[in-house]
């Protein structure tokens, strides 16, 4: 039996729907903003308990053909323009032009990234590339780019 797992990550709750043909299992778990993988695995484990009578995440995943993920939390941050300021570090000089190709995407790019863009060399020794990356992070962080959250200590 092939299943489809649908996950919607919200600000407070993460919804999980597991479907196979006409059979569906619905569950919710608290969203863990510091580590979104935790609420995903908690929700899928909870769904596996409903399906098998005991937690069996491995069986659920082995019987799953596709997993679809959506983020109401992320979508709302984009629409409301109130998410964290981000920076873009790339080694593709044309990427910014591609991301700003339409008027709408240029407005979104300017709202979310603005001038917080760093360009890395495309070739070089590992230590040189690592130094260039650290330099870009050090330049973009004081410009407002927020570093990713570290996973919670366990």
N, C-alpha and C positions, 0 to 999 in steps of 0.2 A: 504494500500500500504506500503510495507516494503522497506526502503531505506538503502543505504550503504553510509556512509560519509568517504571519504578518505582525510587525512590531511597530507601535507608535509611541515614541518617547515624548512625554509631556513634562511640564514643569514640576508637577506634583506626582503624577502617576504614569506608569508605563503600561500600556495595554498590549496584551498578547492574544492573537487569534490563531488557532491552529485548525486548518481545514483539510479535509480529504473527501472529495465528492460532495455529498450533501451533509456530511458530519462535521460539526464545528465545536471547538472547545474555546471558551473565553475565560481569560483571567487578567488580573491586574496586580501590580506590585508597586511599591514606592520607588520613585525615581531617585537614583543616587547621583547627584550632579557632579560630585568629585570624581567618580569613576562610573561612566555610563555602562561599561561592560557588566558591572555587578548587577544592575537592575535587569539587564537583558538575560543574563544567565539565571538570576533568581526567578524571573517570569517564565522562562522556558522550562526550568526545573519544576515550577508549580504546575505548569500545563502538563508536563509528563506525568506528574502524580495523578492528575485528573484522568489522564488517558489510561495509565497502566496500574493504578491503585497504589503505587509507590514511586518515589523519585527515580527516574531513569532517563536522564538527559541524553546519554549516549544512544539509547534506542530511538528516542525522538529524533535526534539529529541524523541518525543512519536511515530513518524512514522519510526524511525530508528531501524534497527535490529543490525547492527554492525558499529563500528567506527574503522577505521584503521589509525594509526598514524606512520609517518616516520619522521625522522629528518635528512635532508641533512646536516644541521649545525653540528649535533652530529656525523654523519658518517664521514664527512670531518675532524673533529677534531681527530677522531680515526685513520683514514687512514694517515693523515699528521702528527700525533703525536704532534699536537700543541695546544691541549685543555688544560684546567686547570689541574694542578696537583691535584690528589684526594687522599683521605685516605679511608681506609676501616676499619670500626669498626664492629665487629661481636661477637656473643657468640658461634659460631660454629668453634671449633678448626680445623676441617678438611676442612673448606671451602677454605682456601688458596691453599691447595693441589689440591682440585677439580678444582679451577680456573686456576691452572698452570699445568693441566694434560697433555696437548700436548705441543710440542715445540713452535707452533705458539701462543697458548694462554699464555704460560709462557713469551714469548717475549713481548706480548701486556701488560700483567700484570706488568712486570718489567718496561715498559715504562710509564705506567699510574699511577701505585701505588707504585711499588718498595718496600721499607721497611716501608712505611707509613701504617702499619697495627696495629690495637689495638684489643686486646681480652678482652671481658667482662666476668664476672662471669655469670653462667647460673642460679644461684639462689641467693636469699638474700632479705633483706628488701628493700623497695622502695628507702629510703634515701641512703642506701649503694650502690645500683645499679646506682642511679643518680650521686653520687659522683664519682663512677668509670667511668661513661660515660664522665663527665666533665673533669676528669683527662686525659682520652684518647684524647679528643678534644684538650686540652691544650698541650699535648705532640706532637700531629700530626700537629697542625697548624704551630708551628715554624719549623717543619721538611719540610714544603713546601706545605702541604695540604691546599687548599684554602677553606674557609668556603663558604657555599651556599650564594647566593645573597639574601638579604632581599627584600621582595616585595616593590614596589614603594609606597610611601605614597600617599593617595588619599584625 
